[in-house]
Amino acid sequence: MTELPVHLEALGRELDTAVTRFVARRRLRRRRLRIVGAATMLALACSAVAIASGIGPELQLDPTKWSVLGRGDVDNGAGEYVHGQRLDDGSHSTFMLEHDQGLGRYEAFLLHERLLAASAASSSVPVREEQGDLCSRSELARAEQVGLDTLRGSFVPGTPADATKPAVDQALGAAFADTPCRGLEYAGELARRVYAGVEPRANLMSGVR
């Protein structure tokens, strides 16, 4: 597992004060969901942050730090989520787990979106939703390509994914201004993580270079 050069204490404070989403794939991929009133999304590749915040394997929340508000799954357990509330400050978080090994890249995206929709529907806090219909295969691939092209034109390879988010978001917003679709944030984050070196290029859609 690759770890980003992050300061665990600072990230822990962010996790304590913002409504977050936690996505853990087999590769221990974690990311923050953009919620109404919350901070912008931050991608992590370091499981120590989650462990320090009381989030164990398979979405087990430390009962001394969290109160579990509800659980659910999609696709017979391929995607799972749990809603929690921190005991120390009352903040709400949703943690999600995607078992996408063996799925094609677009099918993995569809699993992600189904899980996101299910968790948002049962969330006790408002969740900001992307506009438009679900991105098609070609739209998702185009979005990933726009993200990579933007990164190559403005950042050196290996730049941390959180540092490149504003530029990629702006580029995707401009590229899809007339035809927004749900999945642009997914594509943008994946492109940023691949460019940062914490996701393999094989996780991109076919044809993206």
N, C-alpha and C positions, 0 to 999 in steps of 0.2 A: 504494500500500500504506500502511495506517495503522499507526503505531508507538505502542506503549504507553510511558508515561513511566517506564521501568524503568532500573535501574542495571545495566549490562551485566556489570560485574565481579562483582557479587553474584550475579547469575543464573548466571554462568559457574561460580561456586563450587558452586552448588546442582546444576548439571548434572554437575559432577565428582564429587559425593559421593553422589548418589542414583541408584538404578536408574530409568531414565526411558523413556518412550515419546515418540516424536516423530511427530506427524501433520502432513504438509504437503500441503494441497490446492492447487489452482490459485491460490487466494487466499493462499497461504503461511500456512496455519493450522497452529499448532503447539500440542501439549499434552503433558502429562506423565501417564504411566500409573501408576495406583496399584498398586504391587507389594508383596508381603509384606515388611514391614520398611522400606518407603520412606516418604518424606514425602508429604503430601497433594498432590493434583493442582494444577498451576499452569498457567494458560493464557497463552500468549505470542502476540503478533502482530508480532514484530520479528525479521526474518530475520538481523539482525546478530548476535544471540545465537548462533544456530546456526552461522553462519560462523565466529565467534570460537572456537567449540568444535570446529571442524574438520569440519563437516557441510555439504557442498556441494550444489548442485542435483541432483535425481534421485537422492538418497541416496548420493552419493559421499562416503565417509569419508576424511579425511586420513590416509594411512598412517603419518605421523609421530606421530599422536596416537591412532590406533585400530587394533585388530586385528579384521578381519572374521571372525566366527564362523559365519556362514551367511546365506543369502538365500532369499526365496520370494515368491510372488505368488498372487493369486486372481483369478478372472474374467478370465483371459487378459491379465493385466497391469493391470487397472483398479485393483487394489490391490497394493502392493508393500511389502516390509519387509526390513530387514537387521538382524542381531544383531551388536553390536560390543562390544569390551572395551577400555577405556582403557589405554594403555600406561604411563601415569604412576602409576596407583593400582590398576589391576586391576578397576575397577568395570565392571558390565555395563549395557548400554543396548540398547533396541530402537527403531529408527527406522522410521517408516511413512509411506507416500505414498498418498493417495487421489485418483484422477482421477474426480471425480463430476460434472463438468460435463454438463449435459443430462439428468441423472437427476432423477426426482421426489424430494421430500424423504424419504419413507419408504424409497424404493429406495436413496438415499444412506446412510441409516441401516443398511439391511441390508448394503450393501457394507462399511461400517465394521465391523459385527459379524462378518462373515465374515473380514475381514482380521485383526481382533483375535483371533479364535479360532485362525486359522492361525498367527499369530505366537506366541501363547501356547503352542500345542501343541509348538512347536519351541524354546521358550525354555530356556536352561540354568539359569534362576533361577525360583523359584515366583512365579506371578502370582495376585493376589487376584481371584477371580471374583465377579460379582454373582449374587444368588440369584434363583430363579424362572425361568419361561419367558421367551422373547423378548417384549418389549413389542409389543402390537398397535398398529395405527395410532391407534386411539382412546386407548390407554394412553399412547403417546408424546406425543400432542397434549395430553392431560390433564397429563402431567408437565411439559411446557414451559409450560403455562398456570399451573400451581402455582408454578413457578419465577419467572415474570414477576410474578405477583400478590404473591409474597413480596418480591421486589425493590422493587416499587412502594410497598409498605407500610413499607419499612425503610430504603431508600437513595435518594439522589438519582440521576437519570439520569447515566450516564457514570462511575459508581463502578467502579474497576478490578475485573475479574472475579475475581481471586484474593482480594480483600477480602470478597466476598459469598459465597464458597463455603460456609463453615460454616452460614450461615443458610439457604441454599437446600438444602443436603444434609439439614439437620434437618427442613425443611418437607416435602421429598419422602419422607423416612423415615416421617414421621407420616402423610402422605396415603396412602402405599402400604404401611402396616404390615401389613395383612391380606392384601394381594395384591401382593407385590414382583415386579418383572419386570426382566429384563436390558435396560438401556437408560436407566435413570433417571439414571445419571451423564452419559451423552451428552446427554440432554434438559436436565439441570441446567446443564451447562457451556455448551450452546448458548444457553440463556436468559440466562445471566450475560454471555456475550460480546455478545449482541445488546443487552442493557441497557447494557453498557459502551461500545457504539458501534463495536466492532471486527468485528462480523458484521452483514450486512443483515437486516432483518426478513423478507425473502423466504426466508431459510433455515429459518424456522420452519414447522411443519406447518400445513396449511390450517386455518383457523378459529381459530388461536391469536391472541389480541389483547392 
